[in-house]
Amino acid sequence: MRQQMSLARHVGSLAAVWLATLLAGCGSTLPTRDDGTLSTSAIRSETAGPAPTDPDQLLAELAERYQGQWSNQAEVFAASENGQQDAASSLVSQQIEAIRAPQFGRRVFRVRISFGAPGQQRQRLRLTRFAYDSSRSLVRQDVYGFPDANGYIQLAAESEAWAELSPDRLRPSPGCSIWWQRRDNGRWVGATDPGQCAAAELGESTGSVTEWLQLDADAMRYQQVRQVAEGQTAVDRQFEFQRARSFTGWFALHPQGDKATTAPAVGAWHTGRNLQLHDQGGSVVLPRGDGTPSGYRLELARLHYPGQARSFLRLSFIDANQRSLGYVFATDDARDIGVNLGWLQVGLQAQPAVAR
């Protein structure tokens, strides 16, 4: 997760203890961070049984939790509701998929990152691997970039071509490895070695940064910290990602779209049964019968209004001019969501979740 975008910059007086205790150079204990404060003691209050000690079991658990579709659309929506005009530009989505690339190791993933609002997105591709480091008793995550990302961006996760990819075609990130530790409560916490990751390795300017992550079953928190002066650090960027829930379904679209006034001829409907969306702002442009884009787009999002007790699902219908034509709501745990507008009919069903 190497973001090149810019959120509001927070300069604070987090003491040098942040960098000094994030990860001791040869230590095996990572810190716990909660709401901006740092503590060197692990959280033990939500004990879920002792953490596994077998390296293969640790790797399997972290790898299973790490992969999936992640997005910070919930915090972007909250920022928009609070009046931030350019909130959509801060949208970040990650698609993390396991790949078979034994030349890099046993636990290897393709990470496809999208920045910005739908239709204005920039993309970045990463390859990352997990391995157990017995000298620290921690899981190490190494990250590789693609100097020519366009040459690989269309390579599907299941493609056998990954096994043929030569390591010298990638760019490593020296000093930017993330060290992971599992807490007894099931939470994973990761950090880079303090001040060892050069910002240039992340596609940024100068200086060095420290990265911190917290990974729960359905949430991932990320923070990048830069030391700006003796005893002072700046939070360059921070995100809170939610795991996406996948939906599949069908649609039927009148050939005249929302301008339709009469029923179409038999067989004239544009239909499809392979819609795929996720509830973290996933969107899809509906195709016509000949496969060309109709201009009409569906968007599914799990949202939370400030002051409300729970989140909800919203399925939106948007035209080619990005004009909202309407939406329908459901509870956030709904297994089905759909609509019949006459000229547009949609039915979506949630896919079974994987235990993590």
WOQUI-V544639 format. One record per residue. N is the residue number from 1. SS is DSSP state (a for helix, b for strand, c for the rest). Layout:
N SS
N SS
This chain:
1 c
2 c
3 c
4 c
5 c
6 c
7 c
8 c
9 c
10 b
11 b
12 b
13 c
14 c
15 c
16 c
17 a
18 a
19 a
20 a
21 a
22 a
23 b
24 c
25 c
26 c
27 c
28 c
29 c
30 b
31 c
32 b
33 b
34 b
35 c
36 c
37 b
38 b
39 b
40 c
41 c
42 c
43 c
44 c
45 c
46 c
47 c
48 c
49 c
50 c
51 c
52 c
53 c
54 c
55 a
56 a
57 a
58 a
59 a
60 a
61 a
62 a
63 a
64 a
65 a
66 a
67 c
68 b
69 b
70 b
71 b
72 c
73 a
74 a
75 a
76 a
77 a
78 a
79 a
80 a
81 a
82 c
83 c
84 c
85 c
86 c
87 a
88 a
89 a
90 a
91 c
92 b
93 b
94 b
95 b
96 b
97 b
98 b
99 b
100 c
101 c
102 c
103 c
104 c
105 c
106 c
107 b
108 b
109 b
110 b
111 b
112 b
113 b
114 b
115 b
116 c
117 c
118 c
119 c
120 c
121 c
122 b
123 b
124 b
125 b
126 b
127 b
128 b
129 b
130 b
131 b
132 b
133 b
134 c
135 c
136 c
137 c
138 b
139 b
140 b
141 b
142 b
143 b
144 b
145 b
146 c
147 c
148 c
149 a
150 a
151 a
152 c
153 c
154 c
155 c
156 c
157 c
158 c
159 c
160 a
161 a
162 a
163 a
164 a
165 c
166 c
167 a
168 a
169 a
170 c
171 b
172 b
173 c
174 c
175 c
176 c
177 c
178 b
179 b
180 b
181 b
182 b
183 c
184 c
185 c
186 c
187 c
188 b
189 b
190 b
191 b
192 b
193 c
194 c
195 c
196 c
197 b
198 b
199 a
200 a
201 a
202 a
203 c
204 c
205 c
206 c
207 c
208 b
209 b
210 b
211 b
212 b
213 b
214 b
215 b
216 c
217 c
218 c
219 b
220 b
221 b
222 b
223 b
224 b
225 b
226 b
227 b
228 b
229 b
230 c
231 c
232 b
233 b
234 b
235 b
236 b
237 b
238 b
239 b
240 b
241 b
242 b
243 b
244 c
245 c
246 b
247 b
248 b
249 b
250 b
251 b
252 b
253 b
254 c
255 c
256 c
257 a
258 a
259 a
260 c
261 c
262 c
263 c
264 c
265 c
266 c
267 c
268 c
269 c
270 b
271 b
272 b
273 b
274 b
275 b
276 b
277 b
278 b
279 c
280 b
281 b
282 b
283 b
284 b
285 b
286 b
287 b
288 c
289 c
290 c
291 c
292 c
293 b
294 b
295 b
296 b
297 b
298 b
299 b
300 b
301 b
302 b
303 b
304 c
305 c
306 c
307 c
308 c
309 c
310 c
311 c
312 b
313 b
314 b
315 b
316 b
317 b
318 b
319 c
320 c
321 c
322 c
323 c
324 b
325 b
326 b
327 b
328 b
329 b
330 b
331 b
332 c
333 c
334 c
335 c
336 b
337 b
338 b
339 b
340 b
341 c
342 c
343 c
344 b
345 b
346 b
347 b
348 b
349 b
350 b
351 c
352 c
353 c
354 c
355 c
356 c
